[in-house]
Amino acid sequence: MAVSVGYRQSTEHVAKRMESRLTTLTQKPKPVTKEWLEARYLIERLDCVQIGRMLGRDPKTIWAWMRNYGIPTRPRGSNADHLPKGRTPGFRLSDSHRQQLRDARKLDGRVPCMKDGKHWLRHDGAVHPNWKGGITPERQAFYATEAWREAVKIVWARARAKCERCGVHHSTMARRGTFHVHHIVGFACAALRAQPENLALLCKPCHLFVHSKKNVHREFIKDRP
């Protein structure tokens, strides 16, 4: 099957690949029995990473074996054997413990820098020079839309998988997997977010340059119209 430039696997395709992998692992003979795995995982409380190291196998392979054998698996992060005594997964300091740490720091002479009664690092985002209006969740949601995926495909095809600044091809070993789609007029301009004319395909070094102070001529940078 021909793969278009900028191809992105769908959730259904990834699920089918995982199911195919599990089927393959099911059919292959396993070097350990169900009873051996149960003893390590359920009795000795080892996790997939530790068992994988014992067998020289990938943790996901161990997890697939247990799923095939019907061994119930623990939720991720639930193995607390490696934690200090008294701590549980998801451990967070209590307010009283935090206050004790603050008091200990003050006794050492470490006094927080306060401005107008507030810690100098704690302030409303709107007063920060790089404040963009709190659009991070909006940005994440936008990058999951079909409009963005289609725009990315157009940009990759237009650029022929080459950096539009330095001309290096995406298949170059040093650049493979490091190309970015850059917004010429910033993401804050909602009307131009998915417009291919406002997007540029850049390799990572060029993208870093564009957003650096070295870009004195504002290459690939435009103000909002």
C-alpha positions as CSV (number, residue, x, y, z in Angstrom):
1,M,0.0,0.0,0.0
2,A,1.4,3.4,-1.0
3,V,1.9,5.7,2.0
4,S,1.2,9.4,1.4
5,V,3.7,12.0,2.7
6,G,2.9,13.0,6.3
7,Y,0.9,9.8,6.8
8,R,-0.4,9.3,10.3
9,Q,-1.8,6.0,11.6
10,S,-5.3,6.0,12.8
11,T,-6.3,4.6,16.2
12,E,-8.0,1.7,14.5
13,H,-4.9,0.8,12.5
14,V,-2.7,0.9,15.7
15,A,-5.3,-1.3,17.4
16,K,-5.2,-3.9,14.6
17,R,-1.4,-3.9,14.6
18,M,-1.3,-4.5,18.4
19,E,-3.9,-7.3,18.0
20,S,-1.8,-8.8,15.2
21,R,1.3,-8.7,17.4
22,L,-0.6,-10.4,20.2
23,T,-1.7,-13.1,17.8
24,T,1.9,-13.7,16.7
25,L,3.1,-13.9,20.2
26,T,0.3,-16.3,21.1
27,Q,1.3,-18.7,18.3
28,K,5.0,-18.6,19.1
29,P,6.2,-21.1,21.8
30,K,7.0,-19.4,25.0
31,P,10.2,-20.2,27.0
32,V,8.3,-20.2,30.3
33,T,5.1,-21.7,31.6
34,K,2.0,-20.0,33.0
35,E,2.9,-21.3,36.4
36,W,6.4,-19.8,36.2
37,L,5.0,-16.4,35.2
38,E,2.4,-16.5,38.0
39,A,5.0,-17.3,40.6
40,R,7.2,-14.4,39.5
41,Y,4.4,-11.9,38.9
42,L,1.8,-12.7,41.6
43,I,3.8,-14.3,44.3
44,E,7.2,-12.6,44.1
45,R,5.5,-9.3,42.9
46,L,8.0,-8.7,40.1
47,D,6.9,-6.4,37.3
48,C,7.1,-6.9,33.6
49,V,10.4,-4.9,33.4
50,Q,12.0,-7.1,36.0
51,I,10.8,-10.3,34.5
52,G,11.9,-9.1,31.1
53,R,15.4,-8.5,32.4
54,M,15.5,-12.1,33.7
55,L,14.5,-13.5,30.4
56,G,16.2,-11.0,28.1
57,R,12.8,-10.0,26.6
58,D,10.9,-6.7,26.1
59,P,8.5,-5.8,28.9
60,K,5.6,-5.6,26.4
61,T,6.4,-9.2,25.3
62,I,6.1,-10.3,29.0
63,W,2.8,-8.4,29.3
64,A,1.5,-10.1,26.1
65,W,2.4,-13.5,27.4
66,M,0.5,-12.9,30.7
67,R,-2.5,-11.6,28.7
68,N,-2.4,-14.8,26.6
69,Y,-2.1,-17.0,29.7
70,G,-5.0,-15.2,31.3
71,I,-2.9,-13.9,34.2
72,P,-4.6,-10.8,35.7
73,T,-2.3,-7.8,35.5
74,R,-1.9,-5.0,38.0
75,P,-2.6,-1.3,37.0
76,R,0.4,0.6,35.9
77,G,2.4,2.0,38.7
78,S,0.8,-0.2,41.3
79,N,3.9,-2.1,42.3
80,A,5.0,-0.3,45.4
81,D,7.8,-2.8,46.4
82,H,10.5,-0.3,45.3
83,L,9.1,2.6,47.4
84,P,10.3,3.6,50.8
85,K,8.4,2.1,53.7
86,G,5.2,3.8,54.4
87,R,4.8,5.3,50.9
88,T,2.2,4.2,48.4
89,P,2.0,4.7,44.6
90,G,0.9,8.2,43.8
91,F,2.4,9.4,47.1
92,R,2.1,13.2,47.7
93,L,3.4,15.2,50.6
94,S,0.8,16.3,53.1
95,D,0.3,20.1,53.8
96,S,1.8,19.6,57.3
97,H,4.9,17.9,55.8
98,R,5.3,20.7,53.3
99,Q,5.1,23.3,56.0
100,Q,7.8,21.4,58.0
101,L,10.1,21.5,54.9
102,R,9.5,25.3,54.5
103,D,10.3,25.9,58.2
104,A,13.5,23.8,57.8
105,R,14.6,25.8,54.8
106,K,14.0,29.1,56.6
107,L,16.2,27.8,59.5
108,D,19.0,27.3,57.0
109,G,18.6,30.9,55.9
110,R,16.8,30.2,52.6
111,V,14.1,33.0,52.6
112,P,11.8,33.2,49.6
113,C,12.0,36.4,47.5
114,M,8.6,38.2,47.9
115,K,7.2,41.0,45.8
116,D,4.1,42.8,47.1
117,G,3.4,39.9,49.4
118,K,3.7,37.2,46.7
119,H,6.5,34.9,45.7
120,W,8.3,36.4,42.8
121,L,7.8,33.2,40.6
122,R,4.1,33.1,41.3
123,H,2.0,35.5,39.3
124,D,-0.9,35.7,36.9
125,G,0.1,34.4,33.5
126,A,-1.2,37.6,31.8
127,V,1.6,39.7,33.2
128,H,4.3,37.4,31.8
129,P,5.9,38.7,28.5
130,N,5.4,35.3,26.8
131,W,1.8,35.0,27.8
132,K,-0.3,33.7,24.9
133,G,-3.7,33.9,26.5
134,G,-3.8,30.4,28.1
135,I,-4.2,28.5,24.8
136,T,-2.3,25.3,25.6
137,P,-5.4,23.1,26.0
138,E,-6.8,24.8,22.9
139,R,-3.6,24.0,21.0
140,Q,-3.6,20.4,22.0
141,A,-7.3,20.0,20.9
142,F,-6.6,21.7,17.6
143,Y,-3.6,19.4,16.7
144,A,-6.0,16.5,17.0
145,T,-8.5,17.8,14.4
146,E,-8.9,16.6,10.8
147,A,-8.3,20.1,9.5
148,W,-4.8,20.2,11.0
149,R,-4.0,16.7,9.7
150,E,-5.1,17.7,6.2
151,A,-3.0,20.9,6.3
152,V,0.1,19.0,7.4
153,K,-0.3,16.6,4.4
154,I,-0.5,19.5,2.0
155,V,2.6,21.2,3.5
156,W,4.7,17.9,3.3
157,A,3.6,17.4,-0.3
158,R,4.3,21.0,-1.2
159,A,7.8,20.9,0.3
160,R,8.5,17.4,-1.1
161,A,9.6,16.3,2.4
162,K,12.4,18.9,2.4
163,C,13.1,21.7,4.9
164,E,11.8,24.9,3.4
165,R,14.7,26.9,4.8
166,C,17.9,24.8,4.3
167,G,16.6,22.2,1.7
168,V,17.7,19.1,3.6
169,H,15.6,16.1,2.9
170,H,13.6,14.4,5.7
171,S,15.2,11.0,4.8
172,T,18.7,12.3,5.7
173,M,19.9,10.2,8.7
174,A,20.7,13.2,10.8
175,R,17.3,14.8,10.3
176,R,15.0,11.8,10.1
177,G,12.0,12.1,12.5
178,T,12.9,15.7,13.5
179,F,10.9,17.8,11.0
180,H,8.3,20.3,12.4
181,V,5.4,22.2,10.8
182,H,5.9,25.8,11.8
183,H,3.3,28.6,12.0
184,I,4.5,31.7,10.2
185,V,1.9,33.9,11.8
186,G,1.6,32.6,15.3
187,F,-0.9,30.0,16.5
188,A,-2.7,32.7,18.4
189,C,-4.2,33.8,15.1
190,A,-7.1,31.3,14.9
191,A,-8.0,32.2,11.3
192,L,-4.6,31.0,9.9
193,R,-3.9,28.0,12.0
194,A,-4.8,25.4,9.4
195,Q,-3.9,27.5,6.3
196,P,-1.1,25.8,4.4
197,E,0.1,29.2,3.1
198,N,0.8,30.1,6.8
199,L,2.7,26.9,7.5
200,A,6.3,25.9,6.7
201,L,8.1,22.6,6.9
202,L,11.3,23.0,8.8
203,C,14.0,20.6,10.2
204,K,14.6,20.9,13.9
205,P,17.8,23.0,13.7
206,C,16.1,25.5,11.4
207,H,12.9,25.6,13.5
208,L,15.1,26.4,16.6
209,F,16.9,29.1,14.6
210,V,13.6,30.7,13.5
211,H,12.5,31.1,17.1
212,S,15.9,32.3,18.4
213,K,17.4,35.7,18.8
214,K,19.7,34.9,15.9
215,N,16.8,35.3,13.5
216,V,17.3,39.0,13.2
217,H,15.7,39.2,9.8
218,R,12.6,37.4,11.1
219,E,12.7,34.6,8.6
220,F,9.4,32.6,8.5
221,I,8.0,35.0,11.1
222,K,5.2,37.4,10.4
223,D,3.0,39.6,12.6
224,R,-0.7,39.0,12.8
225,P,-2.6,40.6,9.9
